[in-house]
Amino acid sequence: MRIFFVSILLAVFALPGTAFCANKVKVDVIKQPYGGSRNVDEISMNPDYIHAAGLERLIAEWGGELIRPVQDVRLTAEQDKQYGTWNRMALANANMADIVREGLQDDLLTVGLEANCNVLLGMLGGLKYDSDGNARRVGLVFIDAHGDFNVPETTLSGMLGGMPVAVAAGHALHNIRRTSGLTEGLPMSDIVWGGVRDLDPLEAERFREYEVQQFSVEDIRKLSGNLKKQMDTLSANVDVIYVHIDMDVLDPDEVPGHGLRVANGPTSEELAAAMTLMFKYAKSVAIGIASTPAGPLDPNGVSRQAALNLIEGAIRGVQAR
């Protein structure tokens, strides 16, 4: 692992405009276990599972410094009485957005440990406004084996988890988006997909219709010119960038307990190297890790280690600015 990151840092330092920074990276960690895919009493254990690896200690070893204790999103008693699992998930996202916003500082890396991809709405809602309430233009880099760009009219499964990017873009389920704290949909020009290789038929048509911007698994492995071009363009157009990762994007060997594995994914080390590159950009301010197999779904701890590799990669990128 250490040898791996030495090679990453040497590669990153060789990039134009990169200088070594020995300062501590300010880090804020937020756990949001309400994913809207199950009964609210059966909240996801994966945020706690990653945290329990000794995350505070590891962040310090990687050169980070927490600005406050790890934050834990919970519904209030009144929110817990509200109708509908999807609605309660959106209310939890609104709580997350508030917590994200409360912690915002200059040069801060916000880390979201998230039940699943539906939680990205809470992160986006939190990043949308700065600490003074001013609206910002938020870019999304969505890294997933799947597009999550279905709408209710195109989905084959009916899963809300197959729709969050479409919801974030303002294409469907507007009440969920607004309740989550994202008052306006993201322009399609401000969304980039990475690692997608499994689309539903009508979802693929939506990809073609909207001419989505994306980079491939091979781009991730090679840290290609296309990956850098996508980051250059997005960074030039937005105020802040959120990089969201569904762990099913990885090589199935690293997420054996994930129910939506897809062949030919990058290893966590390859994706961590891409995180180092992406977080060299000053506008990359947040990373989300979603759908990490936990507990009995990860008996050998390989998925948790993969998630930790990605967080370390992001911190290394901030250090390399």
Secondary structure, 3 states (H helix, E strand, C coil): CHHHHHHHHHHHHCCCCCCCCCCCEEEEEEEECCCCCCCCCCCCCHHHHHHCCCHHHHHHHCCEEECCCCEECCCCHHHHCCCCHHHHHHHHHHHHHHHHHHHCCCCEEEEEEECCHHHHHHHHHHHHECCCCCECCEEEEEECCECCCCCCCCCCCCCHHHCHHHHHCCCCCHHHHHHCCCCCCCCHHHEEEECCCECCHHHHHHHHHHCCEEECHHHHHHCCHHHHHHHHHHHHHCCEEEEEEEHHHCCHHHCCCCCCCCCCCCCHHHHHHHHHHHCCCCCEEEEEEECCCCHHHCCCCHHHHHHHHHHHHHHHHHHCC
